[in-house]
Structures are given as structure tokens and as C-alpha cells.
Amino acid sequence: MKIVMAPIEMIAWFDIPGMPRAIRFRHDGNVVKVEMIIRMSEEKLAGNRMKVYECQSEIHGQMRQFQLKYELNTCKWFLYKI
């Protein structure tokens, strides 16, 4: 996978404890539906707490894995790895 760390527009829902779940996002004009979240974890990057999502979706007819990051302090989403 290649590191991209690009900001994205995200549609997500939050459960009762406040955990965000990714639904779909837009990157470079393409809308990608998050079909499966394989793993969720939390990390600190430069002192900022981030939720890390290992996901899988069908992109251009192929199943691809990618990583999304959600920065808790600023509420921003990033496409981290493709």
C-alpha cells in the first residue's frame, strides 16, 4: 500500500458511545462506499489521537484494501494508505 495522507469528505454515523463508523467518502471526485471495516484501532501521531480504520471496498471492479484515519481533536478524516 502507498501512503497518501489526503484529506477527504466523509459520511459517517456515530454510535451511542460516540465511536465513528465510516460509510462512504469522496477522494479526487470519486465516491467510494466502505463495504467492510476489517479492523479499528487508536494511535497517537505527533501528539494527536487518531482512530485508524483498515477497510475494504470494490474500486473500479477490484477489491482493494485501504486505511482511513479520523483525527479526534479536529474531527477531520484522511485517506492514509491506498
PEVENJO-V451071 format. One record per backbone hydrogen bond with DSSP energy under -0.5 kcal/mol. NH is the residue of the N-H (numbers start at 1). CO is the residue of the C=O. If there is no record, write none. Layout:
# PEVENJO-V451071
nh:NH co:CO
nh:NH co:CO
This chain:
# PEVENJO-V451071
nh:4 co:80
nh:5 co:79
nh:5 co:80
nh:6 co:79
nh:8 co:77
nh:9 co:26
nh:11 co:24
nh:12 co:10
nh:13 co:21
nh:15 co:19
nh:18 co:15
nh:20 co:18
nh:21 co:13
nh:23 co:11
nh:24 co:11
nh:25 co:32
nh:26 co:9
nh:27 co:30
nh:30 co:27
nh:32 co:25
nh:32 co:30
nh:34 co:23
nh:35 co:33
nh:35 co:56
nh:36 co:56
nh:38 co:36
nh:38 co:54
nh:39 co:54
nh:41 co:52
nh:43 co:50
nh:45 co:43
nh:45 co:48
nh:46 co:44
nh:48 co:45
nh:50 co:43
nh:51 co:70
nh:52 co:41
nh:53 co:68
nh:54 co:39
nh:54 co:52
nh:55 co:53
nh:55 co:66
nh:56 co:36
nh:57 co:64
nh:59 co:57
nh:59 co:62
nh:62 co:59
nh:64 co:57
nh:64 co:62
nh:66 co:55
nh:67 co:81
nh:68 co:53
nh:69 co:78
nh:70 co:51
nh:71 co:69
nh:71 co:76
nh:72 co:49
nh:72 co:70
nh:73 co:49
nh:75 co:71
nh:76 co:71
nh:78 co:69
nh:79 co:6
nh:80 co:67
nh:80 co:78
nh:81 co:67
nh:82 co:2
